[in-house]
Protein backbone atom coordinates (compact mmCIF):
# COMPACT_ATOMS: atom_id res chain seq x y z
CA UNK A 1 0.00 0.00 0.00
CA UNK A 2 1.22 3.51 -0.78
CA UNK A 3 2.40 5.39 2.28
CA UNK A 4 0.25 8.31 1.18
CA UNK A 5 -3.32 7.01 1.01
CA UNK A 6 -6.08 8.75 -0.91
CA UNK A 7 -9.44 8.51 0.84
CA UNK A 8 -12.60 9.10 -1.15
CA UNK A 9 -15.26 7.87 1.24
CA UNK A 10 -17.82 10.49 2.18
CA UNK A 11 -18.26 9.22 5.73
CA UNK A 12 -14.54 9.43 6.42
CA UNK A 13 -14.42 12.89 4.90
CA UNK A 14 -17.27 14.13 7.09
CA UNK A 15 -15.64 12.73 10.22
CA UNK A 16 -12.33 14.36 9.28
CA UNK A 17 -13.98 17.70 8.62
CA UNK A 18 -15.95 17.57 11.87
CA UNK A 19 -12.90 16.76 13.99
CA UNK A 20 -10.80 19.47 12.37
CA UNK A 21 -13.55 22.08 12.73
CA UNK A 22 -13.83 21.24 16.43
CA UNK A 23 -10.08 21.61 16.85
CA UNK A 24 -10.09 24.83 14.82
CA UNK A 25 -12.53 26.41 17.26
CA UNK A 26 -10.16 25.83 20.19
CA UNK A 27 -7.21 27.72 18.69
CA UNK A 28 -6.31 31.30 19.56
CA UNK A 29 -5.82 33.75 16.69
CA UNK A 30 -2.05 33.51 17.18
CA UNK A 31 -2.09 29.68 17.10
CA UNK A 32 -4.29 29.76 14.02
CA UNK A 33 -1.90 32.05 12.15
CA UNK A 34 1.23 30.20 13.33
CA UNK A 35 -0.21 26.83 12.41
CA UNK A 36 -1.00 28.00 8.89
CA UNK A 37 2.48 29.49 8.51
CA UNK A 38 4.00 26.24 9.80
CA UNK A 39 2.12 24.22 7.19
CA UNK A 40 3.54 26.47 4.48
CA UNK A 41 7.03 26.09 5.99
CA UNK A 42 6.65 22.30 6.03
CA UNK A 43 5.49 22.21 2.40
CA UNK A 44 8.40 24.41 1.31
CA UNK A 45 10.92 22.29 3.21
CA UNK A 46 9.54 19.10 1.69
CA UNK A 47 9.59 20.64 -1.80
CA UNK A 48 13.19 21.81 -1.51
CA UNK A 49 14.28 18.40 -0.23
CA UNK A 50 12.39 16.81 -3.12
CA UNK A 51 13.94 18.86 -5.93
CA UNK A 52 17.40 18.59 -4.37
CA UNK A 53 17.06 14.80 -4.56
CA UNK A 54 16.36 14.90 -8.31
CA UNK A 55 13.17 12.92 -7.84
CA UNK A 56 11.18 15.56 -9.75
CA UNK A 57 13.23 14.89 -12.89
CA UNK A 58 12.64 11.16 -12.51
CA UNK A 59 8.89 11.72 -12.29
CA UNK A 60 8.86 13.87 -15.44
CA UNK A 61 10.43 10.99 -17.33
CA UNK A 62 7.34 8.87 -16.53
CA UNK A 63 4.71 11.40 -17.66
CA UNK A 64 2.30 11.78 -19.34
CA UNK A 65 0.96 8.22 -19.46
CA UNK A 66 0.51 8.23 -23.24
CA UNK A 67 4.00 9.64 -23.94
CA UNK A 68 6.36 9.04 -21.02
CA UNK A 69 9.12 11.63 -20.89
CA UNK A 70 7.34 14.32 -22.89
CA UNK A 71 6.55 16.20 -19.68
CA UNK A 72 10.22 17.11 -19.33
CA UNK A 73 9.66 19.38 -22.32
CA UNK A 74 6.68 21.31 -21.00
CA UNK A 75 6.86 21.44 -17.18
CA UNK A 76 8.94 24.43 -16.09
CA UNK A 77 10.99 24.74 -12.91
CA UNK A 78 10.71 28.24 -11.46
CA UNK A 79 13.67 29.11 -9.25
CA UNK A 80 11.76 30.93 -6.51
CA UNK A 81 12.97 28.21 -4.11
CA UNK A 82 16.46 26.89 -4.79
CA UNK A 83 17.38 23.23 -4.18
CA UNK A 84 19.31 24.06 -1.01
CA UNK A 85 18.05 21.80 1.79
CA UNK A 86 20.70 23.06 4.20
CA UNK A 87 18.83 26.39 4.31
CA UNK A 88 15.43 25.04 5.38
CA UNK A 89 14.02 23.09 8.31
CA UNK A 90 10.71 21.73 9.54
CA UNK A 91 8.81 23.46 12.36
CA UNK A 92 9.82 21.73 15.59
CA UNK A 93 7.01 23.02 17.84
CA UNK A 94 3.81 22.49 15.82
CA UNK A 95 0.75 24.46 16.87
CA UNK A 96 -2.76 25.13 15.59
CA UNK A 97 -3.93 23.48 12.42
CA UNK A 98 -0.47 22.06 11.68
CA UNK A 99 -0.43 20.23 15.01
CA UNK A 100 -3.98 19.00 14.32
CA UNK A 101 -2.84 17.55 11.00
CA UNK A 102 0.13 15.78 12.54
CA UNK A 103 -1.91 14.48 15.50
CA UNK A 104 -4.71 13.14 13.29
CA UNK A 105 -2.48 11.89 10.48
CA UNK A 106 -4.97 13.39 7.99
CA UNK A 107 -4.68 16.38 5.67
CA UNK A 108 -7.56 17.68 3.54
CA UNK A 109 -6.88 18.79 -0.03
CA UNK A 110 -9.17 20.79 -2.32
CA UNK A 111 -9.29 19.21 -5.76
CA UNK A 112 -11.59 19.27 -8.77
CA UNK A 113 -13.42 16.13 -9.74
CA UNK A 114 -13.05 16.57 -13.49
CA UNK A 115 -12.68 14.05 -16.28
CA UNK A 116 -9.11 12.90 -16.82
CA UNK A 117 -8.81 11.59 -20.36
CA UNK A 118 -6.29 12.33 -23.13
CA UNK A 119 -8.85 14.91 -24.35
CA UNK A 120 -8.36 16.89 -21.12
CA UNK A 121 -5.35 19.18 -20.71
CA UNK A 122 -5.32 18.24 -17.01
CA UNK A 123 -4.45 14.67 -18.02
CA UNK A 124 -0.97 15.85 -19.01
CA UNK A 125 -0.32 17.48 -15.61
CA UNK A 126 -2.40 15.67 -12.97
CA UNK A 127 -0.20 12.58 -12.71
CA UNK A 128 2.86 14.78 -12.22
CA UNK A 129 1.33 16.91 -9.48
CA UNK A 130 -0.05 13.84 -7.69
CA UNK A 131 3.37 12.18 -7.64
CA UNK A 132 5.03 15.40 -6.52
CA UNK A 133 2.63 15.78 -3.60
CA UNK A 134 2.89 12.12 -2.59
CA UNK A 135 6.68 12.42 -2.38
CA UNK A 136 6.45 15.62 -0.34
CA UNK A 137 3.99 14.19 2.17
CA UNK A 138 6.21 11.16 2.64
CA UNK A 139 9.09 13.52 3.46
CA UNK A 140 6.93 15.38 6.00
CA UNK A 141 5.75 12.11 7.49
CA UNK A 142 9.28 10.76 7.75
CA UNK A 143 10.39 13.84 9.67
CA UNK A 144 7.56 13.62 12.20
CA UNK A 145 7.39 9.82 12.36
CA UNK A 146 3.84 9.51 10.98
CA UNK A 147 2.01 8.50 7.82
CA UNK A 148 -0.21 11.18 6.33
CA UNK A 149 -3.48 10.31 4.65
CA UNK A 150 -4.79 12.74 2.04
CA UNK A 151 -8.53 13.33 2.14
CA UNK A 152 -9.71 14.74 -1.18
CA UNK A 153 -12.37 17.44 -0.88
CA UNK A 154 -13.67 17.22 -4.43
CA UNK A 155 -15.45 20.02 -6.29
CA UNK A 156 -16.99 19.93 -9.78
CA UNK A 157 -15.12 21.49 -12.73
CA UNK A 158 -15.97 25.20 -12.82
CA UNK A 159 -15.03 28.29 -10.84
CA UNK A 160 -13.61 27.00 -7.58
CA UNK A 161 -14.47 28.75 -4.27
CA UNK A 162 -11.10 27.70 -2.89
CA UNK A 163 -10.53 30.72 -0.65
CA UNK A 164 -13.88 30.25 1.11
CA UNK A 165 -13.20 26.56 1.57
CA UNK A 166 -9.91 27.29 3.32
CA UNK A 167 -11.35 30.02 5.54
CA UNK A 168 -14.40 27.91 6.43
CA UNK A 169 -12.11 25.03 7.46
CA UNK A 170 -13.54 22.72 4.81
CA UNK A 171 -9.97 21.89 3.75
CA UNK A 172 -6.38 22.46 4.86
CA UNK A 173 -4.90 23.39 1.49
CA UNK A 174 -5.66 23.78 -2.19
CA UNK A 175 -3.72 21.38 -4.37
CA UNK A 176 -1.79 22.31 -7.49
CA UNK A 177 -4.78 23.86 -9.23
CA UNK A 178 -4.46 27.64 -9.10
CA UNK A 179 -1.72 29.72 -10.70
CA UNK A 180 -0.08 32.30 -8.46
CA UNK A 181 -1.00 35.30 -10.55
CA UNK A 182 -4.69 34.55 -10.83
CA UNK A 183 -7.93 35.62 -9.19
CA UNK A 184 -10.38 33.61 -7.10
CA UNK A 185 -13.65 35.00 -5.76
CA UNK A 186 -12.86 38.49 -7.14
CA UNK A 187 -9.61 38.93 -5.22
CA UNK A 188 -5.99 38.23 -6.21
CA UNK A 189 -4.86 34.90 -4.81
CA UNK A 190 -1.51 36.38 -3.76
CA UNK A 191 -3.39 38.87 -1.55
CA UNK A 192 -5.93 36.45 -0.12
CA UNK A 193 -4.02 33.24 0.71
CA UNK A 194 -0.67 31.98 1.95
CA UNK A 195 1.29 30.17 -0.74
CA UNK A 196 4.30 27.91 -1.09
CA UNK A 197 7.20 27.66 -3.50
CA UNK A 198 6.13 27.31 -7.11
CA UNK A 199 5.92 23.58 -7.79
CA UNK A 200 4.87 23.44 -11.42
CA UNK A 201 5.11 25.95 -14.25
CA UNK A 202 4.17 26.11 -17.90
CA UNK A 203 4.08 28.47 -20.90
CA UNK A 204 0.90 29.19 -22.84
CA UNK A 205 0.92 28.38 -26.56
CA UNK A 206 -1.31 29.46 -29.43
CA UNK A 207 -2.19 26.49 -31.64
CA UNK A 208 -3.27 27.44 -35.17
CA UNK A 209 -4.67 24.97 -37.73
CA UNK A 210 -2.01 24.54 -40.41
CA UNK A 211 -4.66 24.67 -43.16
CA UNK A 212 -5.95 28.05 -41.95
CA UNK A 213 -4.93 31.40 -43.43
CA UNK A 214 -4.02 32.39 -39.87
CA UNK A 215 -1.12 29.94 -39.99
CA UNK A 216 0.76 32.35 -42.24
CA UNK A 217 -0.68 35.55 -40.77
CA UNK A 218 0.08 34.90 -37.08
CA UNK A 219 3.70 34.15 -36.30
CA UNK A 220 4.20 35.85 -32.95
CA UNK A 221 2.44 36.96 -29.80
CA UNK A 222 2.36 40.53 -31.17
CA UNK A 223 0.57 39.26 -34.28
CA UNK A 224 -2.03 37.62 -32.05
CA UNK A 225 -2.52 40.79 -30.00
CA UNK A 226 -3.22 42.76 -33.16
CA UNK A 227 -5.83 40.32 -34.46
CA UNK A 228 -8.76 40.97 -32.13
CA UNK A 229 -11.05 39.22 -34.59
CA UNK A 230 -9.44 35.83 -33.85
CA UNK A 231 -11.67 33.61 -31.71
CA UNK A 232 -9.92 31.61 -28.99
CA UNK A 233 -10.87 28.30 -27.41
CA UNK A 234 -9.17 27.59 -24.08
CA UNK A 235 -9.29 25.03 -21.32
CA UNK A 236 -9.21 25.39 -17.52
CA UNK A 237 -5.41 25.70 -17.39
CA UNK A 238 -5.37 28.64 -19.79
CA UNK A 239 -8.60 30.58 -19.66
CA UNK A 240 -7.94 33.08 -16.87
CA UNK A 241 -4.45 33.91 -18.13
CA UNK A 242 -5.46 34.36 -21.73
CA UNK A 243 -8.56 36.38 -20.86
CA UNK A 244 -6.37 38.80 -18.93
CA UNK A 245 -3.78 39.15 -21.70
CA UNK A 246 -6.30 39.21 -24.57
CA UNK A 247 -9.15 41.32 -23.15
CA UNK A 248 -10.42 42.35 -26.61
CA UNK A 249 -10.63 38.83 -28.01
CA UNK A 250 -13.57 36.47 -27.82
CA UNK A 251 -12.57 33.61 -25.51
CA UNK A 252 -14.59 30.41 -25.11
CA UNK A 253 -13.74 28.20 -22.14
CA UNK A 254 -14.19 24.44 -22.24
CA UNK A 255 -13.85 22.88 -18.79
CA UNK A 256 -14.49 19.22 -19.70
CA UNK A 257 -12.49 17.42 -22.40
CA UNK A 258 -11.24 20.82 -23.48
CA UNK A 259 -8.75 19.60 -26.09
CA UNK A 260 -11.23 17.44 -27.96
CA UNK A 261 -14.00 20.02 -27.65
CA UNK A 262 -11.79 22.89 -28.84
CA UNK A 263 -10.69 20.88 -31.88
CA UNK A 264 -14.33 20.20 -32.71
CA UNK A 265 -15.17 23.89 -32.21
CA UNK A 266 -12.54 24.81 -34.80
CA UNK A 267 -13.77 22.14 -37.21
CA UNK A 268 -17.32 23.47 -36.80
CA UNK A 269 -16.33 27.10 -37.33
CA UNK A 270 -16.92 28.19 -33.71
CA UNK A 271 -13.29 29.06 -32.93
CA UNK A 272 -10.11 29.90 -34.82
CA UNK A 273 -7.24 28.93 -32.48
CA UNK A 274 -6.58 26.98 -29.30
CA UNK A 275 -4.58 28.34 -26.36
CA UNK A 276 -3.05 25.61 -24.24
CA UNK A 277 0.06 24.92 -22.08
CA UNK A 278 1.20 22.01 -24.24
CA UNK A 279 4.01 23.12 -26.59
CA UNK A 280 2.80 20.80 -29.33
CA UNK A 281 -0.63 19.19 -29.64
CA UNK A 282 0.92 16.03 -31.08
CA UNK A 283 1.67 15.21 -27.43
CA UNK A 284 -2.12 14.73 -27.20
CA UNK A 285 -2.16 12.87 -30.54
CA UNK A 286 -3.69 15.88 -32.30
CA UNK A 287 -2.13 16.67 -35.68
CA UNK A 288 -2.42 19.64 -37.99
CA UNK A 289 -1.63 22.54 -35.65
CA UNK A 290 1.18 25.09 -35.63
CA UNK A 291 2.28 26.15 -32.12
CA UNK A 292 3.41 29.67 -31.24
CA UNK A 293 4.79 30.48 -27.82
CA UNK A 294 3.20 33.42 -26.02
CA UNK A 295 6.26 33.61 -23.73
CA UNK A 296 3.74 33.95 -20.89
CA UNK A 297 4.53 31.52 -18.08
CA UNK A 298 2.39 30.68 -15.08
CA UNK A 299 3.43 28.90 -11.89
CA UNK A 300 1.35 26.89 -9.44
CA UNK A 301 1.96 26.58 -5.67
CA UNK A 302 -0.01 25.02 -2.83
CA UNK A 303 -2.37 27.38 -0.98
CA UNK A 304 -3.31 27.79 2.71
CA UNK A 305 -5.74 30.22 4.37
CA UNK A 306 -4.66 33.75 5.28
CA UNK A 307 -5.92 35.88 8.13
CA UNK A 308 -7.76 39.14 7.46
CA UNK A 309 -9.83 37.80 4.55
CA UNK A 310 -13.62 37.36 4.60
CA UNK A 311 -15.99 35.90 2.01
CA UNK A 312 -19.52 36.92 3.09
CA UNK A 313 -22.51 35.10 1.63
CA UNK A 314 -24.02 37.07 -1.26
CA UNK A 315 -27.27 35.07 -0.91
CA UNK A 316 -27.09 33.95 -4.54
CA UNK A 317 -26.69 30.16 -4.85
CA UNK A 318 -25.74 30.56 -8.53
CA UNK A 319 -22.60 32.60 -7.82
CA UNK A 320 -19.35 32.19 -5.90
CA UNK A 321 -19.15 34.51 -2.90
CA UNK A 322 -16.68 37.38 -3.38
CA UNK A 323 -13.87 37.78 -0.84
CA UNK A 324 -12.44 40.96 0.67
CA UNK A 325 -9.54 42.14 2.80
CA UNK A 326 -10.76 43.22 6.24
CA UNK A 327 -8.14 45.97 6.51
CA UNK A 328 -6.76 46.62 3.01
CA UNK A 329 -3.44 48.42 2.72
C-alpha positions as CSV (number, residue, x, y, z in Angstrom):
1,X,0.0,0.0,0.0
2,X,1.2,3.5,-0.8
3,X,2.4,5.4,2.3
4,X,0.3,8.3,1.2
5,X,-3.3,7.0,1.0
6,X,-6.1,8.8,-0.9
7,X,-9.4,8.5,0.8
8,X,-12.6,9.1,-1.2
9,X,-15.3,7.9,1.2
10,X,-17.8,10.5,2.2
11,X,-18.3,9.2,5.7
12,X,-14.5,9.4,6.4
13,X,-14.4,12.9,4.9
14,X,-17.3,14.1,7.1
15,X,-15.6,12.7,10.2
16,X,-12.3,14.4,9.3
17,X,-14.0,17.7,8.6
18,X,-16.0,17.6,11.9
19,X,-12.9,16.8,14.0
20,X,-10.8,19.5,12.4
21,X,-13.5,22.1,12.7
22,X,-13.8,21.2,16.4
23,X,-10.1,21.6,16.8
24,X,-10.1,24.8,14.8
25,X,-12.5,26.4,17.3
26,X,-10.2,25.8,20.2
27,X,-7.2,27.7,18.7
28,X,-6.3,31.3,19.6
29,X,-5.8,33.7,16.7
30,X,-2.1,33.5,17.2
31,X,-2.1,29.7,17.1
32,X,-4.3,29.8,14.0
33,X,-1.9,32.0,12.2
34,X,1.2,30.2,13.3
35,X,-0.2,26.8,12.4
36,X,-1.0,28.0,8.9
37,X,2.5,29.5,8.5
38,X,4.0,26.2,9.8
39,X,2.1,24.2,7.2
40,X,3.5,26.5,4.5
41,X,7.0,26.1,6.0
42,X,6.6,22.3,6.0
43,X,5.5,22.2,2.4
44,X,8.4,24.4,1.3
45,X,10.9,22.3,3.2
46,X,9.5,19.1,1.7
47,X,9.6,20.6,-1.8
48,X,13.2,21.8,-1.5
49,X,14.3,18.4,-0.2
50,X,12.4,16.8,-3.1
51,X,13.9,18.9,-5.9
52,X,17.4,18.6,-4.4
53,X,17.1,14.8,-4.6
54,X,16.4,14.9,-8.3
55,X,13.2,12.9,-7.8
56,X,11.2,15.6,-9.8
57,X,13.2,14.9,-12.9
58,X,12.6,11.2,-12.5
59,X,8.9,11.7,-12.3
60,X,8.9,13.9,-15.4
61,X,10.4,11.0,-17.3
62,X,7.3,8.9,-16.5
63,X,4.7,11.4,-17.7
64,X,2.3,11.8,-19.3
65,X,1.0,8.2,-19.5
66,X,0.5,8.2,-23.2
67,X,4.0,9.6,-23.9
68,X,6.4,9.0,-21.0
69,X,9.1,11.6,-20.9
70,X,7.3,14.3,-22.9
71,X,6.6,16.2,-19.7
72,X,10.2,17.1,-19.3
73,X,9.7,19.4,-22.3
74,X,6.7,21.3,-21.0
75,X,6.9,21.4,-17.2
76,X,8.9,24.4,-16.1
77,X,11.0,24.7,-12.9
78,X,10.7,28.2,-11.5
79,X,13.7,29.1,-9.2
80,X,11.8,30.9,-6.5
81,X,13.0,28.2,-4.1
82,X,16.5,26.9,-4.8
83,X,17.4,23.2,-4.2
84,X,19.3,24.1,-1.0
85,X,18.0,21.8,1.8
86,X,20.7,23.1,4.2
87,X,18.8,26.4,4.3
88,X,15.4,25.0,5.4
89,X,14.0,23.1,8.3
90,X,10.7,21.7,9.5
91,X,8.8,23.5,12.4
92,X,9.8,21.7,15.6
93,X,7.0,23.0,17.8
94,X,3.8,22.5,15.8
95,X,0.7,24.5,16.9
96,X,-2.8,25.1,15.6
97,X,-3.9,23.5,12.4
98,X,-0.5,22.1,11.7
99,X,-0.4,20.2,15.0
100,X,-4.0,19.0,14.3
101,X,-2.8,17.6,11.0
102,X,0.1,15.8,12.5
103,X,-1.9,14.5,15.5
104,X,-4.7,13.1,13.3
105,X,-2.5,11.9,10.5
106,X,-5.0,13.4,8.0
107,X,-4.7,16.4,5.7
108,X,-7.6,17.7,3.5
109,X,-6.9,18.8,0.0
110,X,-9.2,20.8,-2.3
111,X,-9.3,19.2,-5.8
112,X,-11.6,19.3,-8.8
113,X,-13.4,16.1,-9.7
114,X,-13.0,16.6,-13.5
115,X,-12.7,14.1,-16.3
116,X,-9.1,12.9,-16.8
117,X,-8.8,11.6,-20.4
118,X,-6.3,12.3,-23.1
119,X,-8.8,14.9,-24.4
120,X,-8.4,16.9,-21.1
121,X,-5.3,19.2,-20.7
122,X,-5.3,18.2,-17.0
123,X,-4.5,14.7,-18.0
124,X,-1.0,15.9,-19.0
125,X,-0.3,17.5,-15.6
126,X,-2.4,15.7,-13.0
127,X,-0.2,12.6,-12.7
128,X,2.9,14.8,-12.2
129,X,1.3,16.9,-9.5
130,X,-0.1,13.8,-7.7
131,X,3.4,12.2,-7.6
132,X,5.0,15.4,-6.5
133,X,2.6,15.8,-3.6
134,X,2.9,12.1,-2.6
135,X,6.7,12.4,-2.4
136,X,6.5,15.6,-0.3
137,X,4.0,14.2,2.2
138,X,6.2,11.2,2.6
139,X,9.1,13.5,3.5
140,X,6.9,15.4,6.0
141,X,5.7,12.1,7.5
142,X,9.3,10.8,7.8
143,X,10.4,13.8,9.7
144,X,7.6,13.6,12.2
145,X,7.4,9.8,12.4
146,X,3.8,9.5,11.0
147,X,2.0,8.5,7.8
148,X,-0.2,11.2,6.3
149,X,-3.5,10.3,4.6
150,X,-4.8,12.7,2.0
151,X,-8.5,13.3,2.1
152,X,-9.7,14.7,-1.2
153,X,-12.4,17.4,-0.9
154,X,-13.7,17.2,-4.4
155,X,-15.4,20.0,-6.3
156,X,-17.0,19.9,-9.8
157,X,-15.1,21.5,-12.7
158,X,-16.0,25.2,-12.8
159,X,-15.0,28.3,-10.8
160,X,-13.6,27.0,-7.6
161,X,-14.5,28.7,-4.3
162,X,-11.1,27.7,-2.9
163,X,-10.5,30.7,-0.7
164,X,-13.9,30.3,1.1
165,X,-13.2,26.6,1.6
166,X,-9.9,27.3,3.3
167,X,-11.4,30.0,5.5
168,X,-14.4,27.9,6.4
169,X,-12.1,25.0,7.5
170,X,-13.5,22.7,4.8
171,X,-10.0,21.9,3.8
172,X,-6.4,22.5,4.9
173,X,-4.9,23.4,1.5
174,X,-5.7,23.8,-2.2
175,X,-3.7,21.4,-4.4
176,X,-1.8,22.3,-7.5
177,X,-4.8,23.9,-9.2
178,X,-4.5,27.6,-9.1
179,X,-1.7,29.7,-10.7
180,X,-0.1,32.3,-8.5
181,X,-1.0,35.3,-10.6
182,X,-4.7,34.5,-10.8
183,X,-7.9,35.6,-9.2
184,X,-10.4,33.6,-7.1
185,X,-13.6,35.0,-5.8
186,X,-12.9,38.5,-7.1
187,X,-9.6,38.9,-5.2
188,X,-6.0,38.2,-6.2
189,X,-4.9,34.9,-4.8
190,X,-1.5,36.4,-3.8
191,X,-3.4,38.9,-1.6
192,X,-5.9,36.4,-0.1
193,X,-4.0,33.2,0.7
194,X,-0.7,32.0,1.9
195,X,1.3,30.2,-0.7
196,X,4.3,27.9,-1.1
197,X,7.2,27.7,-3.5
198,X,6.1,27.3,-7.1
199,X,5.9,23.6,-7.8
200,X,4.9,23.4,-11.4
201,X,5.1,25.9,-14.2
202,X,4.2,26.1,-17.9
203,X,4.1,28.5,-20.9
204,X,0.9,29.2,-22.8
205,X,0.9,28.4,-26.6
206,X,-1.3,29.5,-29.4
207,X,-2.2,26.5,-31.6
208,X,-3.3,27.4,-35.2
209,X,-4.7,25.0,-37.7
210,X,-2.0,24.5,-40.4
211,X,-4.7,24.7,-43.2
212,X,-5.9,28.0,-41.9
213,X,-4.9,31.4,-43.4
214,X,-4.0,32.4,-39.9
215,X,-1.1,29.9,-40.0
216,X,0.8,32.4,-42.2
217,X,-0.7,35.6,-40.8
218,X,0.1,34.9,-37.1
219,X,3.7,34.1,-36.3
220,X,4.2,35.8,-32.9
221,X,2.4,37.0,-29.8
222,X,2.4,40.5,-31.2
223,X,0.6,39.3,-34.3
224,X,-2.0,37.6,-32.1
225,X,-2.5,40.8,-30.0
226,X,-3.2,42.8,-33.2
227,X,-5.8,40.3,-34.5
228,X,-8.8,41.0,-32.1
229,X,-11.1,39.2,-34.6
230,X,-9.4,35.8,-33.9
231,X,-11.7,33.6,-31.7
232,X,-9.9,31.6,-29.0
233,X,-10.9,28.3,-27.4
234,X,-9.2,27.6,-24.1
235,X,-9.3,25.0,-21.3
236,X,-9.2,25.4,-17.5
237,X,-5.4,25.7,-17.4
238,X,-5.4,28.6,-19.8
239,X,-8.6,30.6,-19.7
240,X,-7.9,33.1,-16.9
241,X,-4.5,33.9,-18.1
242,X,-5.5,34.4,-21.7
243,X,-8.6,36.4,-20.9
244,X,-6.4,38.8,-18.9
245,X,-3.8,39.2,-21.7
246,X,-6.3,39.2,-24.6
247,X,-9.2,41.3,-23.2
248,X,-10.4,42.3,-26.6
249,X,-10.6,38.8,-28.0
250,X,-13.6,36.5,-27.8
251,X,-12.6,33.6,-25.5
252,X,-14.6,30.4,-25.1
253,X,-13.7,28.2,-22.1
254,X,-14.2,24.4,-22.2
255,X,-13.8,22.9,-18.8
256,X,-14.5,19.2,-19.7
257,X,-12.5,17.4,-22.4
258,X,-11.2,20.8,-23.5
259,X,-8.7,19.6,-26.1
260,X,-11.2,17.4,-28.0
261,X,-14.0,20.0,-27.7
262,X,-11.8,22.9,-28.8
263,X,-10.7,20.9,-31.9
264,X,-14.3,20.2,-32.7
265,X,-15.2,23.9,-32.2
266,X,-12.5,24.8,-34.8
267,X,-13.8,22.1,-37.2
268,X,-17.3,23.5,-36.8
269,X,-16.3,27.1,-37.3
270,X,-16.9,28.2,-33.7
271,X,-13.3,29.1,-32.9
272,X,-10.1,29.9,-34.8
273,X,-7.2,28.9,-32.5
274,X,-6.6,27.0,-29.3
275,X,-4.6,28.3,-26.4
276,X,-3.1,25.6,-24.2
277,X,0.1,24.9,-22.1
278,X,1.2,22.0,-24.2
279,X,4.0,23.1,-26.6
280,X,2.8,20.8,-29.3
281,X,-0.6,19.2,-29.6
282,X,0.9,16.0,-31.1
283,X,1.7,15.2,-27.4
284,X,-2.1,14.7,-27.2
285,X,-2.2,12.9,-30.5
286,X,-3.7,15.9,-32.3
287,X,-2.1,16.7,-35.7
288,X,-2.4,19.6,-38.0
289,X,-1.6,22.5,-35.7
290,X,1.2,25.1,-35.6
291,X,2.3,26.1,-32.1
292,X,3.4,29.7,-31.2
293,X,4.8,30.5,-27.8
294,X,3.2,33.4,-26.0
295,X,6.3,33.6,-23.7
296,X,3.7,33.9,-20.9
297,X,4.5,31.5,-18.1
298,X,2.4,30.7,-15.1
299,X,3.4,28.9,-11.9
300,X,1.4,26.9,-9.4
301,X,2.0,26.6,-5.7
302,X,0.0,25.0,-2.8
303,X,-2.4,27.4,-1.0
304,X,-3.3,27.8,2.7
305,X,-5.7,30.2,4.4
306,X,-4.7,33.7,5.3
307,X,-5.9,35.9,8.1
308,X,-7.8,39.1,7.5
309,X,-9.8,37.8,4.5
310,X,-13.6,37.4,4.6
311,X,-16.0,35.9,2.0
312,X,-19.5,36.9,3.1
313,X,-22.5,35.1,1.6
314,X,-24.0,37.1,-1.3
315,X,-27.3,35.1,-0.9
316,X,-27.1,34.0,-4.5
317,X,-26.7,30.2,-4.9
318,X,-25.7,30.6,-8.5
319,X,-22.6,32.6,-7.8
320,X,-19.4,32.2,-5.9
321,X,-19.2,34.5,-2.9
322,X,-16.7,37.4,-3.4
323,X,-13.9,37.8,-0.8
324,X,-12.4,41.0,0.7
325,X,-9.5,42.1,2.8
326,X,-10.8,43.2,6.2
327,X,-8.1,46.0,6.5
328,X,-6.8,46.6,3.0
329,X,-3.4,48.4,2.7
